Amino acid sequence: MPTLLTCLLFAVLIASSTARPPWAKPKNKGKNKNAYNSWPTASPSISPSGGGECEDSCTDNVERPNFCDYASYLWDDASTPLDERNNIGMAKYLSSANILKAASLMKLGKAYKLAFLAVNGQLALGTRQWYAALSHIDRVRGDPSVYYEWHENNQGKEVCGVGIGLLEQRLMTSAVGNSGTQFDGLGHVFYMNGGFGDIHNYLFFNGFRGDEIMKEYGTKYLSVADLPPFVTRAILLDVAGYEGVKVLPETYRVDTDVVNNVLQFQGMSVDDIEAGDVILLFTGWAEQHWWDGDAEFYYSREPGFTVDTVLNIFGPKKVLLLGADSGSVEFRQVGSAPRALHVHWMICHGGFLYENLNLIEWVTDARNGDAPYQGAFFWTPAQIDGGVGGLGTPTVVV
C-alpha cells in the first residue's frame, strides 16, 4: 500500500524492584485517567491526488500550525519583523526575581551535577555520533632557562628539560549539543506544514520559517547563543519514589493527575509553580538503562510527561524548562506519535527540554531527608553561533 506524506509530520534537526521503601506513597488507584498523548484532532486536509502534498489552505497562508492556536498569546503577530520577535521563548519570562529566589534556596551548600559523563560510544539517537581523541602537538620552542629566572633560589642551577608541551582534545560529533545529556533549543524542532524539503513551510516557534533561519552554520534566529543564563528554581518530581519503584515501567504516563499527586506527596502543589521555574522528572529510566548499551531500546520507549501536562500546567504557568532522566522527557511507546510533547511544548509554547539528566544523587538525598525537592538551577549554553542544542552541565545547589 503506497504511503502518503501528511501535514502531521514534523522533523527533528541535527536533534524493578517491587518492594515498597519507606518513602513510597500509598497506592493510588485513580491515576492516569485522562492521559493524553496523541496529536490534536484538528488537522489539515490531505489532497486525495496530490501525492501526499498538503493543500494550499494549510501551507503558504498559515501563520502557525493550527493546533497551536490555543497558545497564540505566546506568538508575535506575523507582521512583526524577525529581529523584533521573541527569539528566546519561555526564557522571556526570566527576571531578577528568579535569580533572587534561586539564591534563597541555597541553604545547605551542596551542589549536584546533573549530567552523565560524555564518553566515546555513549548511547545516541539514530545516526548521532560522539567521539573524542587526544592529540599530542609539538612542544613550545625556545630557551627553557627562562623558567629558572623567576626565583632567587633557582640561580646557578643547571637547566634541565627542554620546555613545555601541549595536549589538545579533538571532538568529532554529528550532533553538537544533542548528544548524551542534552539541551533542546528552539531551533532543534520544527513542524513540516508541507512536503519534506519545502523549507519555507518548516514552521518553528513564533512563526519563524525554515527559509528565514536555516543557514549552513546553524540557525540565524532561535539560537542557544541568544539565551540568557538560566538561574532560577528547579523543582524535582520523584515519580519513581512516589510509586515506590526503582524504575517506572515504559507504559507509565506522567499526566496531570500524577503531577498533582507527586507535588502533594512532596509537600507542594501546582499553585506553587511560578513563571521561569524548571521542572525535573525522575523516572529511574536512565539509572536502569543508560549504561546497557542498547540505544534502540532506550530511545524507542520511555515513561514520561504526556501532552496534557503542557496544556494544563506547564504552559499556563510559563515554566521555562522540562527535564528528565530519559531520552526525550515525554511518554513514548514503540510506534507512538512522533514526539507530540516536543511539538506542543517547544513549537507552540517556546519551552525548552533537557534530556538524559543524571538526577540520581539529588533524588537519593531528597528521599533520605538530606535535601529538599527544590533548589537553585544554573545553566548557560556554550556560545556556539546558531546552536540548536546546548553543550553544558546543568547544576542544582541546595
C-alpha positions in Angstrom: 0.0 0.0 0.0 1.5 3.3 -1.0 2.3 5.8 1.8 1.2 9.4 1.9 3.3 12.2 3.5 0.7 14.1 5.5 0.8 17.5 7.1 1.2 15.9 10.5 4.9 15.0 10.0 7.5 17.1 11.8 11.2 16.8 11.8 13.9 17.0 14.5 17.1 18.8 13.5 20.6 17.7 13.8 18.1 16.6 17.3 12.4 -3.3 39.2 12.1 -3.7 42.3 8.5 -4.3 43.6 9.4 -3.7 47.3 7.9 -0.5 48.6 10.5 1.6 50.5 9.6 3.8 53.4 9.4 6.9 51.2 6.8 5.4 48.8 3.3 6.7 48.8 0.2 4.6 49.4 -1.2 3.1 46.2 -3.3 5.5 44.1 -5.9 3.5 42.2 -7.2 6.5 40.2 -4.1 7.7 38.4 -3.7 8.3 34.7 -7.4 8.5 33.9 -7.0 11.3 31.4 -3.6 10.6 29.9 -3.3 12.3 26.5 -0.5 11.5 24.1 -2.0 11.8 20.6 -1.9 14.5 18.0 -4.7 17.2 18.2 -7.9 16.3 16.4 -7.8 19.4 14.2 -5.5 18.5 11.3 -5.0 19.9 7.8 -6.6 18.0 5.0 -4.7 15.8 2.6 -5.1 16.2 -1.1 -6.5 12.9 -2.5 -4.5 13.2 -5.6 -1.6 15.3 -4.5 0.9 12.6 -3.8 0.8 13.4 -0.1 1.2 17.1 -0.5 -0.7 19.5 1.7 -3.4 21.7 0.3 -2.7 25.4 -0.1 -5.0 26.2 2.8 -2.5 24.7 5.3 0.8 25.9 3.8 1.6 29.3 2.4 -1.1 31.2 4.2 -0.7 29.8 7.7 1.0 31.8 10.4 1.5 28.9 12.7 0.3 25.2 12.9 -3.4 25.3 13.5 -3.1 23.0 16.5 -1.0 25.8 18.2 -3.8 28.3 18.1 -4.5 27.8 21.8 -1.0 29.2 22.5 -1.3 32.2 20.2 -0.8 34.6 23.1 2.8 33.5 23.2 3.4 34.3 19.5 4.1 37.7 18.0 1.9 39.0 15.2 3.0 37.6 11.8 3.7 41.2 10.6 6.3 41.7 13.4 9.8 42.0 11.8 12.0 38.9 12.5 14.5 41.0 14.5 11.8 42.2 16.9 10.1 38.8 17.6 10.5 36.8 20.7 13.6 34.8 19.8 14.1 33.1 23.2 10.7 31.6 24.0 9.9 31.0 27.7 13.2 32.5 28.7 11.5 35.8 28.1 9.9 35.4 31.5 13.1 35.1 33.4 13.8 38.0 35.7 15.9 39.2 38.6 13.1 37.7 40.8 14.0 34.2 39.6 17.7 34.8 40.4 16.9 36.0 43.9 14.5 33.1 44.5 17.2 30.7 43.4 19.7 32.4 45.8 17.3 32.0 48.7 17.2 28.2 48.2 20.9 27.7 48.7 20.9 26.8 52.4 22.9 23.6 52.7 25.8 24.4 50.5 25.5 21.2 48.4 25.7 21.1 44.6 24.6 18.4 42.2 25.9 18.0 38.7 23.0 16.8 36.6 24.9 15.4 33.6 26.1 11.9 32.7 29.8 11.6 31.7 30.1 12.0 27.9 32.2 9.1 26.7 33.1 7.6 23.3 30.4 5.2 22.2 27.7 6.6 24.5 24.1 5.9 23.7 23.0 8.1 20.8 19.7 8.6 18.9 19.7 7.4 15.3 22.9 8.3 13.5 24.3 10.8 16.0 27.9 10.3 16.8 30.3 11.4 19.6 34.0 10.7 19.6 36.8 12.5 21.4 40.6 11.9 20.9 43.7 13.2 22.5 46.3 15.0 20.3 49.9 15.5 21.3 51.1 18.6 19.5 54.6 20.0 19.2 56.4 21.4 22.2 56.7 25.1 22.7 60.1 26.1 21.4 62.5 28.5 22.9 65.2 28.7 25.7 63.9 26.8 28.8 66.3 28.6 31.0 63.8 31.4 31.2 61.7 29.3 33.7 64.7 29.4 36.1 65.0 33.1 36.2 61.9 33.9 38.3 63.1 33.0 41.8 66.4 33.6 43.5 66.7 30.0 44.8 67.0 28.9 41.1 70.0 31.0 40.4 73.1 29.0 39.3 71.2 25.7 38.9 71.7 23.6 35.9 68.9 24.0 33.3 67.1 20.6 32.9 64.5 19.7 30.4 63.6 21.1 27.0 60.5 23.2 27.8 56.7 22.6 27.8 54.4 20.6 25.6 50.7 20.9 24.9 47.8 18.4 24.6 44.6 19.1 22.7 41.4 17.1 22.6 39.6 16.7 19.3 35.9 16.3 19.4 34.1 14.8 16.5 30.3 14.7 16.7 27.4 14.8 14.3 25.2 16.5 16.9 26.8 19.3 18.8 24.7 19.9 21.9 22.3 17.0 21.1 24.4 14.1 22.4 24.4 12.5 25.9 22.9 14.8 28.5 21.4 17.3 26.1 19.5 20.6 25.9 17.0 21.1 23.2 16.9 24.7 21.9 14.1 26.2 19.9 15.9 25.7 16.6 16.0 22.0 17.2 12.4 21.1 16.3 10.1 22.3 13.5 6.8 21.3 12.1 6.5 20.4 8.4 3.4 22.2 7.2 4.2 20.9 3.7 6.3 18.3 2.0 9.8 17.4 3.2 12.4 19.7 1.7 9.9 22.6 1.3 11.8 24.7 3.9 9.5 27.7 3.6 6.8 25.7 5.3 9.1 24.4 8.1 7.5 26.2 11.0 9.4 27.0 14.2 8.2 28.7 17.4 6.7 32.2 16.9 6.3 31.9 13.2 10.0 31.7 12.1 10.2 29.8 8.9 12.9 27.5 7.6 14.0 29.7 4.7 14.3 32.6 7.2 16.5 31.0 9.8 18.3 27.9 8.4 21.8 28.7 7.4 24.8 26.4 6.7 26.4 27.1 10.1 23.2 26.8 12.2 20.1 28.9 12.8 20.1 32.7 12.3 17.3 33.0 15.0 16.3 30.8 17.9 20.0 30.0 18.6 21.0 28.8 22.1 23.7 31.6 22.0 20.9 34.1 22.2 19.6 32.7 25.5 20.3 34.4 28.9 21.9 32.4 31.7 19.3 30.1 33.3 19.4 31.0 37.0 16.1 30.0 38.6 14.3 27.5 40.8 14.2 23.8 39.9 11.5 21.5 41.3 12.2 17.8 41.4 9.3 15.4 40.7 10.3 12.0 42.0 7.6 9.9 40.4 9.5 6.7 40.8 9.8 7.4 44.5 6.1 8.3 44.7 5.3 4.9 43.2 7.8 3.1 45.3 9.8 1.5 42.5 13.3 1.7 41.2 12.3 2.5 37.7 8.9 3.3 36.2 7.6 0.9 33.5 7.8 2.0 30.0 4.0 2.2 29.9 3.8 4.8 32.7 2.2 8.1 31.7 3.1 11.1 33.9 -0.1 13.0 33.3 -1.8 16.0 35.0 -3.1 13.9 37.8 0.2 12.3 38.5 2.0 15.7 38.6 -0.6 17.0 41.1 -0.3 13.9 43.3 3.5 13.9 43.3 3.7 17.5 44.2 1.2 16.9 47.1 3.3 13.9 48.2 6.4 16.2 48.3 4.6 18.9 50.3 3.8 21.2 47.4 1.0 21.9 44.9 0.6 23.1 41.3 -0.1 26.6 42.7 3.5 26.7 43.9 4.8 26.6 40.4 5.8 30.0 39.0 6.9 31.6 35.7 10.5 30.7 35.0 10.7 27.5 37.1 12.4 24.4 35.9 10.6 21.1 36.4 12.8 17.9 36.5 11.3 14.5 36.3 12.9 11.4 37.9 11.7 8.1 36.4 14.6 5.8 37.1 14.9 5.1 33.3 18.4 6.3 32.8 19.7 4.8 36.0 18.4 1.5 34.9 19.2 1.6 31.2 21.8 4.3 30.3 24.8 2.0 30.6 23.1 -1.0 29.0 24.4 0.0 25.5 21.1 -0.7 23.8 20.3 2.7 22.2 17.4 1.3 20.1 15.6 0.1 23.2 16.4 3.2 25.3 15.3 5.8 22.8 12.2 3.9 21.4 10.1 3.9 24.6 10.1 5.5 28.0 7.9 6.7 30.8 7.4 10.5 30.8 5.2 13.5 30.6 2.1 13.4 28.5 0.9 16.4 26.4 -2.0 17.3 28.8 0.6 18.4 31.4 1.8 21.1 28.9 -1.8 22.2 28.2 -3.0 22.2 31.8 0.1 23.1 33.9 3.4 23.9 32.3 2.2 26.1 29.5 -0.2 28.3 31.5 2.4 28.5 34.4 5.1 29.7 31.9 7.5 27.1 33.0 11.0 27.6 31.5 12.2 24.1 31.0 11.1 20.5 31.4 13.8 17.9 32.1 14.0 14.2 32.8 16.3 11.2 33.2 15.1 9.8 29.9 15.7 10.2 26.2 13.0 12.6 25.3 11.3 13.7 28.6 7.9 12.6 27.2 5.9 9.4 27.3 6.8 7.3 24.3 6.0 3.7 23.2 7.2 1.9 20.1 5.2 3.2 17.2 3.6 6.0 19.1 3.0 9.5 17.8 6.3 11.2 17.0 7.2 13.3 20.0 3.9 15.1 20.4 5.1 16.8 23.6 8.2 18.2 21.8 5.8 19.8 19.3 3.3 21.3 21.8 6.0 22.3 24.3 8.7 23.7 22.0 6.9 24.8 18.9 3.6 26.0 20.4 4.9 27.4 23.7 8.6 28.1 23.1 9.6 25.9 26.1 12.9 24.1 26.4 13.8 20.4 27.2 16.7 18.8 28.9 17.1 15.1 28.2 19.1 12.3 29.8 19.7 14.1 33.1 21.6 12.5 35.9 19.3 13.1 38.9 20.3 10.1 41.0 22.3 11.9 43.7 19.8 14.6 44.3 16.9 12.1 44.4 18.8 9.9 46.8 19.4 12.8 49.2 15.8 14.1 48.9 14.4 10.7 49.8 16.7 10.4 52.8 15.6 13.9 54.0 19.1 15.3 53.3 18.0 17.7 50.6 14.7 19.5 49.6 12.9 18.8 46.4 13.7 22.2 45.1 16.9 24.0 44.6 18.8 26.7 42.6 19.3 25.8 39.0 22.2 27.1 37.0 23.0 26.6 33.3 24.4 28.6 30.4 24.9 27.1 27.0 28.2 27.1 25.1 28.3 30.2 22.9 28.0 28.4 19.6 26.7 30.6 16.8 23.4 29.3 15.5 23.4 26.4 18.0 20.2 24.3 18.1 21.4 22.3 21.2 23.3 23.3 24.2 26.6 21.9 25.4 27.0 22.3 29.2 26.4 20.8 32.6 23.3 21.9 34.5 23.8 22.2 38.2 21.4 22.4 41.2 22.5 23.9 44.5 20.6 23.4 47.7 
